Amino acid sequence: MKINLSAKYAIRSLSRHLRRTILSVLGIGVGCGLCLFTIAFIRGEKKMMIRAAAESGAGHLTVAPKEWVNTRDNDLRLENWEAKRREIAAIDGIRIVTPRVQTDALLAFGTRMRGILMTGVDPPTEPVANRLVQKLVEGRYLESGEIGTVVVGRTVVKRLNVALDDDLMVTVAGQDGQMSSAMLRIIGIIETGSRELDGTICHVTVEQVEKLTGQQGATQLTILLENPKSLETMEEQLRNRMGNSAAVLDWEELLPEMAAGVEGDETWSRMIVLIIMTVVFLGIASAQLAAVLERRREFAVLSALGMKSGRLVLIMLMEGVVLGFAGALLGLSLGAPTAYYVATKGIDFSGLYGNAEMSMSNILFDPIFYGDFGWWLVPLSFVLALAATSLSSLYPAWYAARTDPARALQVEQ
């Protein structure tokens, strides 16, 4: 009952100073709305970066030889990789499992040469696991078991001054250290829009790499999940299944540079939210303290009539809660529509950065960044607003409770 009376008194006090109350609610709402938008955008950016990394060839999870984790030696091979592939593909929640093997190669056409990391792939599953393959602009992609063909990026074509159906001399180091060469015909050209990324694409079949190097098998099994939210659960399940026979890496371990970038964005987001909420906190504390100073006589009369200091503190806190509740609703009305727009329409950064900047660590990003949107915005809005207003009301409440009734009445005479 006491809380109800305190709440009624707090609401009446706020309504008596309507202009100040409206300005306080507006400040809380704008600050809360900005925080919601910032958090929604960073959450969406993180999801987009994970999706881009997974679908650009890195996958959500990768199974590789244990030694590969530390050495990144492309000469290593995964034991019983075909059996492991079948076992993983049978797990619920696995979208696709595709094998890969890489080797350093030298491409030559006439007197022009270029060093590149050649990737052996499984043609039926690679286009599903790697969206770069979907950027094929000329010719066709590889077929299962195909020998003597290669698909390269547009930058490789330009630097070697070759065209579709030209033959490239490819030289690699064999298993015994001897150089091995073959003529590979260009049957497809990929153009992602990133010159840097196009300069790294050189796809052949796993069988072609086996023939050139003399080593059988794949180095990695790249895995895409049906639901990225199950990443941690699936990673633990795969590690239990693989045991000591292989290592299971997530995208953060496979792409530490990109993971550091995502962590940096999250840190920046927290800093922005902290700065905004600090400004809101100081603004509300200032308004509440001004209200206390204006109402010293009122509080003095209440104290003289027997109101406990605890009740005065409760009234000030209730005023903060009412302001926070109203500010949270306003913040939702401002932040939720903008977050929804960014989540559905996105923000196009292609004009700002250009297509060449839309890649990092051999990952192709969409130029349109999408935010996140969901019911989580509602509790977050109330937590931010109520925390800011409640904390900002503590000092004014403490000041009001320490007001000496006799002295306050003398000042106002």
C-alpha positions as CSV (number, residue, x, y, z in Angstrom):
1,M,0.0,0.0,0.0
2,K,2.9,2.3,0.8
3,I,4.3,1.8,-2.6
4,N,1.0,2.6,-4.3
5,L,0.7,5.9,-2.3
6,S,4.3,6.8,-3.2
7,A,3.7,6.0,-6.8
8,K,0.6,8.2,-6.9
9,Y,2.5,11.1,-5.2
10,A,5.4,10.7,-7.7
11,I,3.0,10.8,-10.7
12,R,1.3,13.9,-9.3
13,S,4.6,15.6,-8.7
14,L,5.7,14.8,-12.3
15,S,2.5,16.1,-13.7
16,R,2.8,19.4,-11.8
17,H,6.1,20.1,-13.7
18,L,4.9,18.8,-17.1
19,R,7.5,20.7,-19.2
20,R,10.4,19.3,-17.3
21,T,8.9,15.8,-17.3
22,I,8.4,15.9,-21.1
23,L,11.9,17.0,-21.7
24,S,13.3,14.3,-19.3
25,V,11.2,11.6,-21.0
26,L,12.3,12.9,-24.5
27,G,16.0,12.7,-23.4
28,I,15.6,9.2,-22.1
29,G,13.6,8.0,-25.1
30,V,16.1,9.4,-27.7
31,G,19.1,8.0,-25.8
32,C,17.4,4.6,-25.4
33,G,16.4,4.6,-29.1
34,L,20.0,5.3,-30.1
35,C,21.2,2.4,-27.9
36,L,18.6,0.0,-29.3
37,F,19.6,0.9,-32.9
38,T,23.3,0.6,-32.2
39,I,23.0,-2.8,-30.5
40,A,20.6,-4.1,-33.2
41,F,23.0,-3.0,-36.0
42,I,26.1,-4.6,-34.3
43,R,24.2,-7.8,-33.6
44,G,23.1,-8.0,-37.3
45,E,26.6,-7.2,-38.5
46,K,28.0,-10.0,-36.4
47,K,25.5,-12.5,-37.9
48,M,26.2,-11.2,-41.4
49,M,30.0,-11.6,-40.9
50,I,29.6,-15.2,-39.6
51,R,27.3,-16.0,-42.5
52,A,29.7,-14.4,-45.0
53,A,32.6,-16.3,-43.6
54,A,30.7,-19.6,-43.5
55,E,29.4,-19.3,-47.1
56,S,32.6,-17.9,-48.6
57,G,34.4,-21.2,-48.0
58,A,35.4,-21.2,-44.4
59,G,32.3,-23.0,-43.2
60,H,30.8,-22.9,-39.7
61,L,33.1,-25.8,-38.6
62,T,36.1,-27.5,-40.1
63,V,37.5,-30.9,-39.4
64,A,41.3,-31.2,-40.1
65,P,44.3,-33.2,-38.9
66,K,45.3,-32.3,-35.3
67,E,48.8,-31.1,-36.5
68,W,47.2,-28.8,-39.0
69,V,45.9,-26.6,-36.2
70,N,49.4,-25.4,-35.3
71,T,51.3,-25.9,-38.6
72,R,48.7,-25.1,-41.3
73,D,50.7,-27.6,-43.4
74,N,48.8,-28.3,-46.6
75,D,50.8,-31.6,-47.0
76,L,48.9,-33.1,-44.1
77,R,46.0,-35.4,-44.9
78,L,42.9,-36.3,-42.9
79,E,42.8,-40.1,-42.1
80,N,39.7,-41.9,-43.3
81,W,38.3,-38.7,-44.5
82,E,35.6,-40.3,-46.6
83,A,34.3,-42.3,-43.6
84,K,34.4,-39.2,-41.5
85,R,32.5,-37.2,-44.2
86,R,29.7,-39.8,-44.2
87,E,29.5,-39.9,-40.4
88,I,29.3,-36.1,-40.2
89,A,26.7,-35.8,-43.0
90,A,24.4,-38.2,-41.2
91,I,24.1,-35.9,-38.2
92,D,20.9,-33.9,-37.9
93,G,21.5,-30.2,-38.4
94,I,24.3,-30.6,-40.9
95,R,23.6,-28.8,-44.1
96,I,26.6,-29.8,-46.2
97,V,30.0,-31.4,-45.8
98,T,32.6,-30.8,-48.5
99,P,36.3,-31.9,-48.7
100,R,39.1,-29.6,-49.7
101,V,42.8,-30.0,-50.2
102,Q,45.2,-27.1,-51.0
103,T,48.7,-26.9,-52.4
104,D,51.0,-24.1,-53.4
105,A,51.2,-23.8,-57.2
106,L,52.8,-21.8,-59.9
107,L,50.6,-20.8,-62.9
108,A,52.4,-20.0,-66.1
109,F,51.2,-18.8,-69.5
110,G,54.1,-18.0,-71.9
111,T,56.5,-15.9,-70.0
112,R,54.0,-14.7,-67.4
113,M,53.8,-16.5,-64.1
114,R,51.8,-16.2,-60.9
115,G,52.1,-18.0,-57.5
116,I,48.8,-19.1,-56.0
117,L,47.2,-21.4,-53.5
118,M,45.4,-24.0,-55.6
119,T,42.3,-25.6,-54.0
120,G,41.1,-29.1,-54.8
121,V,37.3,-29.4,-54.3
122,D,34.4,-31.7,-54.7
123,P,32.4,-30.2,-57.6
124,P,28.9,-31.3,-56.5
125,T,29.1,-29.9,-53.0
126,E,31.5,-26.9,-53.4
127,P,28.9,-24.6,-55.0
128,V,26.6,-25.2,-52.0
129,A,29.3,-24.6,-49.4
130,N,31.1,-21.7,-51.2
131,R,29.0,-18.8,-52.7
132,L,32.1,-17.6,-54.5
133,V,31.5,-20.4,-57.0
134,Q,28.1,-18.8,-57.7
135,K,29.9,-15.8,-59.1
136,L,30.9,-17.7,-62.2
137,V,30.6,-15.3,-65.1
138,E,32.2,-17.3,-68.0
139,G,32.2,-20.9,-68.9
140,R,31.2,-23.7,-66.4
141,Y,32.3,-25.2,-63.1
142,L,34.2,-28.4,-62.5
143,E,32.6,-31.8,-62.7
144,S,33.2,-34.8,-60.5
145,G,36.6,-36.6,-61.1
146,E,37.5,-34.1,-63.8
147,I,41.2,-34.0,-64.7
148,G,43.0,-31.4,-66.8
149,T,40.7,-28.4,-66.1
150,V,40.8,-25.4,-63.8
151,V,38.5,-22.5,-62.7
152,V,40.2,-19.2,-61.8
153,G,39.4,-15.7,-60.7
154,R,39.1,-12.7,-63.0
155,T,42.3,-11.1,-61.5
156,V,44.3,-14.3,-62.3
157,V,43.0,-14.1,-65.9
158,K,44.0,-10.4,-66.2
159,R,47.5,-10.8,-64.7
160,L,48.3,-13.8,-66.9
161,N,46.6,-12.3,-69.9
162,V,44.6,-15.4,-70.6
163,A,41.1,-16.2,-71.6
164,L,38.5,-19.0,-71.4
165,D,39.8,-22.3,-73.0
166,D,43.4,-21.3,-72.7
167,D,45.9,-23.8,-71.3
168,L,47.9,-23.0,-68.1
169,M,51.1,-24.7,-67.1
170,V,50.6,-25.6,-63.4
171,T,53.7,-26.6,-61.3
172,V,53.5,-28.0,-57.8
173,A,55.9,-29.7,-55.4
174,G,55.2,-33.5,-55.3
175,Q,55.3,-35.8,-52.3
176,D,59.0,-36.6,-52.7
177,G,60.0,-33.0,-53.2
178,Q,60.2,-33.3,-57.0
179,M,58.4,-30.7,-59.1
180,S,55.3,-31.9,-60.9
181,S,53.6,-30.1,-63.8
182,A,50.5,-30.4,-65.9
183,M,48.6,-28.4,-68.5
184,L,45.2,-27.3,-67.2
185,R,42.5,-25.8,-69.5
186,I,40.6,-22.8,-68.1
187,I,36.9,-23.9,-68.2
188,G,35.4,-21.2,-65.9
189,I,36.1,-17.7,-64.7
190,I,34.8,-16.3,-61.4
191,E,34.3,-12.6,-60.7
192,T,33.3,-11.6,-57.2
193,G,33.8,-7.9,-57.6
194,S,36.9,-7.9,-55.3
195,R,40.1,-7.7,-57.3
196,E,42.1,-9.1,-54.3
197,L,39.7,-12.0,-53.7
198,D,39.6,-12.8,-57.5
199,G,43.4,-13.1,-57.4
200,T,43.2,-16.0,-54.9
201,I,40.8,-18.3,-56.8
202,C,42.2,-21.4,-58.4
203,H,39.9,-24.4,-58.2
204,V,40.6,-27.9,-59.5
205,T,39.1,-31.3,-58.4
206,V,40.5,-33.2,-55.4
207,E,41.6,-35.9,-57.9
208,Q,43.6,-33.4,-59.8
209,V,45.6,-32.4,-56.7
210,E,46.1,-36.0,-55.9
211,K,47.6,-36.6,-59.3
212,L,49.9,-33.6,-59.2
213,T,51.2,-34.1,-55.6
214,G,51.1,-37.9,-55.4
215,Q,49.3,-37.6,-52.1
216,Q,45.8,-39.1,-51.7
217,G,42.9,-37.7,-49.7
218,A,41.7,-34.4,-48.4
219,T,43.1,-32.0,-45.8
220,Q,39.9,-30.5,-44.5
221,L,36.2,-31.2,-44.2
222,T,34.3,-27.9,-44.3
223,I,30.9,-28.0,-42.7
224,L,27.8,-25.7,-43.0
225,L,25.1,-26.0,-40.4
226,E,21.3,-25.6,-40.9
227,N,21.1,-23.3,-37.9
228,P,24.2,-21.3,-37.0
229,K,22.8,-20.9,-33.5
230,S,23.6,-24.5,-32.8
231,L,27.3,-23.9,-33.5
232,E,28.6,-24.5,-30.0
233,T,26.4,-27.6,-29.5
234,M,27.4,-29.1,-32.8
235,E,31.1,-28.3,-32.2
236,E,31.0,-30.2,-28.9
237,Q,29.2,-33.1,-30.6
238,L,31.7,-33.3,-33.4
239,R,34.7,-33.2,-31.0
240,N,33.3,-36.1,-29.1
241,R,32.8,-38.1,-32.3
242,M,36.2,-37.3,-33.7
243,G,38.1,-37.9,-30.5
244,N,41.9,-37.8,-31.0
245,S,41.6,-38.7,-34.7
246,A,41.0,-35.1,-35.9
247,A,40.6,-31.5,-34.7
248,V,37.4,-29.6,-35.0
249,L,37.7,-25.8,-35.5
250,D,35.1,-23.1,-35.6
251,W,35.2,-20.1,-37.8
252,E,36.9,-18.0,-35.1
253,E,39.8,-20.4,-34.9
254,L,40.0,-20.6,-38.6
255,L,39.8,-16.9,-39.2
256,P,41.3,-15.2,-36.1
257,E,41.7,-11.8,-37.9
258,M,38.0,-11.7,-38.7
259,A,37.1,-12.8,-35.1
260,A,39.2,-10.0,-33.7
261,G,37.3,-7.6,-36.0
262,V,33.9,-8.8,-34.7
263,E,35.1,-8.5,-31.1
264,G,36.3,-5.0,-31.8
265,D,32.9,-4.0,-33.2
266,E,31.2,-5.4,-30.1
267,T,33.5,-3.5,-27.8
268,W,32.9,-0.3,-29.8
269,S,29.1,-0.9,-29.5
270,R,29.4,-1.3,-25.7
271,M,31.4,1.9,-25.5
272,I,28.8,3.8,-27.6
273,V,26.0,2.5,-25.4
274,L,27.9,3.4,-22.2
275,I,28.5,7.0,-23.5
276,I,24.9,7.5,-24.5
277,M,23.6,6.1,-21.2
278,T,26.1,8.2,-19.2
279,V,24.8,11.3,-20.9
280,V,21.2,10.3,-20.1
281,F,22.2,9.5,-16.6
282,L,23.8,12.9,-16.0
283,G,20.8,14.7,-17.6
284,I,18.3,12.9,-15.5
285,A,20.3,13.3,-12.3
286,S,20.6,17.0,-13.0
287,A,16.9,17.4,-13.6
288,Q,16.0,15.4,-10.5
289,L,18.4,17.4,-8.3
290,A,16.9,20.6,-9.7
291,A,13.5,19.3,-8.8
292,V,14.7,18.5,-5.2
293,L,16.1,22.0,-4.8
294,E,12.8,23.5,-6.0
295,R,10.8,21.3,-3.7
296,R,12.8,21.7,-0.5
297,R,9.9,23.5,1.3
298,E,7.6,20.7,0.2
299,F,9.9,18.0,1.5
300,A,10.4,20.0,4.7
301,V,6.6,20.2,5.3
302,L,6.3,16.4,4.6
303,S,9.1,15.7,7.1
304,A,7.6,18.0,9.7
305,L,4.3,16.1,9.3
306,G,6.1,12.9,10.2
307,M,7.1,11.4,6.8
308,K,10.1,9.2,7.2
309,S,13.2,9.8,5.2
310,G,12.9,6.4,3.6
311,R,9.5,7.4,2.2
312,L,11.1,10.5,0.6
313,V,13.7,8.3,-1.0
314,L,11.0,6.0,-2.2
315,I,9.1,8.9,-3.8
316,M,12.1,10.1,-5.7
317,L,12.9,6.6,-6.9
318,M,9.3,6.1,-8.0
319,E,9.6,9.3,-10.0
320,G,12.7,7.9,-11.7
321,V,10.9,4.6,-12.4
322,V,7.9,6.5,-13.9
323,L,10.3,8.6,-16.1
324,G,12.2,5.4,-17.1
325,F,9.0,3.5,-18.0
326,A,7.8,6.4,-20.2
327,G,11.3,6.8,-21.7
328,A,11.5,3.1,-22.4
329,L,8.2,3.3,-24.3
330,L,9.4,6.3,-26.3
331,G,12.7,4.6,-26.9
332,L,10.9,1.6,-28.3
333,S,8.8,3.8,-30.6
334,L,11.9,5.4,-31.9
335,G,14.4,2.6,-31.9
336,A,12.2,-0.4,-32.9
337,P,11.1,1.0,-36.3
338,T,14.6,2.0,-37.3
339,A,16.0,-1.3,-36.2
340,Y,13.2,-3.1,-38.2
341,Y,14.0,-1.0,-41.3
342,V,17.7,-1.8,-41.1
343,A,16.9,-5.5,-40.5
344,T,14.7,-5.7,-43.6
345,K,16.1,-3.1,-46.0
346,G,19.7,-2.8,-44.7
347,I,22.2,0.0,-45.2
348,D,24.1,0.0,-48.5
349,F,27.8,0.7,-48.0
350,S,29.0,0.0,-51.5
351,G,29.1,3.7,-52.4
352,L,31.2,4.4,-49.3
353,Y,33.7,1.6,-49.5
354,G,33.5,0.4,-53.1
355,N,33.3,-3.3,-54.1
356,A,37.0,-3.8,-53.8
357,E,36.8,-3.2,-50.0
358,M,34.0,-5.7,-49.5
359,S,36.4,-8.6,-48.8
360,M,38.7,-9.5,-45.9
361,S,40.7,-12.7,-45.2
362,N,39.4,-14.2,-48.5
363,I,35.8,-13.6,-47.3
364,L,33.3,-11.8,-49.5
365,F,30.9,-9.5,-47.8
366,D,27.6,-8.2,-49.1
367,P,27.7,-4.4,-49.6
368,I,24.3,-4.1,-47.8
369,F,24.6,-4.5,-44.0
370,Y,21.5,-5.8,-42.2
371,G,20.7,-5.3,-38.5
372,D,19.0,-7.6,-36.1
373,F,15.4,-7.4,-34.9
374,G,13.3,-9.3,-32.4
375,W,11.4,-9.3,-29.1
376,W,14.7,-8.9,-27.3
377,L,14.4,-5.1,-28.0
378,V,11.5,-4.8,-25.5
379,P,13.2,-6.0,-22.3
380,L,16.4,-4.3,-23.3
381,S,14.7,-1.0,-23.7
382,F,13.2,-1.2,-20.2
383,V,16.4,-2.4,-18.7
384,L,18.4,0.5,-20.2
385,A,15.8,3.2,-19.3
386,L,14.9,2.0,-15.8
387,A,18.6,1.4,-14.9
388,A,19.5,4.9,-16.0
389,T,16.7,6.7,-14.3
390,S,16.8,4.6,-11.1
391,L,20.5,5.1,-10.6
392,S,20.3,8.8,-11.5
393,S,17.6,9.3,-8.8
394,L,19.8,7.9,-6.0
395,Y,21.8,11.1,-5.2
396,P,18.8,13.5,-5.5
397,A,16.8,11.0,-3.2
398,W,19.7,10.9,-0.7
399,Y,19.9,14.7,-0.8
400,A,16.1,15.0,-0.2
401,A,16.3,12.6,2.7
402,R,19.0,14.7,4.4
403,T,17.1,17.9,4.1
404,D,16.7,19.6,7.5
405,P,13.0,20.7,7.7
406,A,13.5,23.7,10.0
407,R,16.4,25.1,7.9
408,A,14.5,24.5,4.6
409,L,11.4,26.3,5.9
410,Q,13.6,29.3,7.0
411,V,15.2,29.5,3.6
412,E,11.9,29.7,1.9
413,Q,10.4,32.4,4.3
